[in-house]
């Protein structure tokens, strides 16, 4: 109940944009009698950080149809996926083919 209202949506939207993927977070329903009182507000956002669905603090089910082809087209059209430093770290994705080194290297 401290960080949830301040950061929950903000951090999810930022991570979805950072990773060029759908952001899906699940939170326990709020129980005021529990030792830990959860914020609730399970949520799904798209690759642009736009909210596709959000629950309130009560127990509920959130269903959203996701078009996974958006991940492929977004990653092909956004240059920073291809500008990563492969000499420092390796990323892989089932939605993006590996970049082949050029023959002159």
C-alpha positions as CSV (number, residue, x, y, z in Angstrom):
1,X,0.0,0.0,0.0
2,X,3.0,2.3,0.1
3,X,4.7,1.7,-3.2
4,X,1.8,0.3,-5.1
5,X,-0.1,3.5,-5.7
6,X,3.1,5.4,-6.5
7,X,5.0,2.9,-8.6
8,X,2.9,-0.1,-9.8
9,X,1.6,1.3,-13.1
10,X,4.6,3.5,-13.7
11,X,7.1,0.6,-13.4
12,X,5.1,-1.8,-15.5
13,X,4.6,0.8,-18.3
14,X,8.3,1.6,-18.3
15,X,9.4,-2.1,-18.4
16,X,7.0,-2.8,-21.3
17,X,8.6,0.0,-23.3
18,X,12.1,-0.9,-22.3
19,X,11.8,-4.6,-23.2
20,X,9.5,-4.0,-26.2
21,X,7.0,-6.5,-24.8
22,X,3.6,-6.8,-23.2
23,X,3.7,-6.1,-19.5
24,X,1.6,-8.4,-17.4
25,X,1.6,-8.1,-13.6
26,X,-0.5,-10.0,-11.1
27,X,-1.1,-8.8,-7.6
28,X,-2.9,-10.6,-4.7
29,X,-6.3,-9.1,-3.9
30,X,-6.3,-6.7,-1.0
31,X,-6.9,-8.2,2.4
32,X,-6.9,-5.5,5.1
33,X,-6.6,-8.2,7.8
34,X,-3.3,-9.7,6.4
35,X,0.2,-8.9,7.6
36,X,1.0,-7.6,4.2
37,X,-1.7,-5.5,2.5
38,X,-1.3,-5.7,-1.2
39,X,-2.1,-2.9,-3.6
40,X,-4.0,-5.2,-6.0
41,X,-4.5,-3.7,-9.4
42,X,-3.3,-6.5,-11.6
43,X,-2.7,-5.0,-15.0
44,X,-1.7,-5.6,-18.7
45,X,0.0,-3.0,-20.9
46,X,1.1,-3.0,-24.5
47,X,4.5,-2.4,-26.0
48,X,3.9,1.4,-26.0
49,X,3.0,1.4,-22.3
50,X,-0.7,1.8,-23.0
51,X,-3.0,0.2,-20.5
52,X,-5.0,-2.7,-22.0
53,X,-6.7,-3.7,-18.8
54,X,-6.6,-3.2,-15.1
55,X,-8.4,-4.7,-12.1
56,X,-9.2,-3.0,-8.9
57,X,-8.1,-4.2,-5.5
58,X,-10.7,-7.0,-5.3
59,X,-10.3,-10.6,-6.5
60,X,-11.2,-10.8,-10.2
61,X,-10.2,-12.1,-13.6
62,X,-8.6,-10.0,-16.3
63,X,-8.6,-11.3,-19.9
64,X,-7.1,-9.5,-22.8
65,X,-6.4,-10.7,-26.3
66,X,-2.7,-10.0,-27.2
67,X,-1.4,-9.7,-30.8
68,X,2.1,-11.1,-30.5
69,X,2.9,-10.0,-34.0
70,X,3.1,-6.5,-32.5
71,X,6.3,-7.7,-30.7
72,X,7.9,-8.7,-34.0
73,X,7.0,-5.6,-35.9
74,X,8.0,-3.3,-33.0
75,X,11.4,-4.9,-32.6
76,X,12.1,-4.8,-36.3
77,X,11.2,-1.1,-36.5
78,X,12.9,0.1,-33.3
79,X,16.7,0.4,-33.8
80,X,17.8,-0.1,-30.2
81,X,17.1,-3.8,-30.3
82,X,19.7,-4.2,-33.0
83,X,22.1,-1.7,-31.4
84,X,22.7,-3.7,-28.2
85,X,26.3,-4.5,-27.1
86,X,26.6,-8.2,-27.8
87,X,30.2,-8.1,-26.7
88,X,29.0,-7.3,-23.2
89,X,25.8,-9.4,-22.9
90,X,23.6,-11.7,-24.9
91,X,19.8,-11.3,-25.3
92,X,17.5,-13.7,-27.1
93,X,13.9,-13.7,-28.0
94,X,11.6,-16.1,-29.7
95,X,10.1,-13.1,-31.5
96,X,13.3,-11.7,-33.0
97,X,15.8,-13.7,-35.1
98,X,19.5,-13.5,-34.2
99,X,21.4,-10.8,-36.0
100,X,24.1,-12.5,-38.2
101,X,27.5,-11.0,-38.2
102,X,28.5,-9.4,-41.5
103,X,30.9,-11.4,-43.7
104,X,33.6,-8.7,-43.6
105,X,34.1,-9.0,-39.8
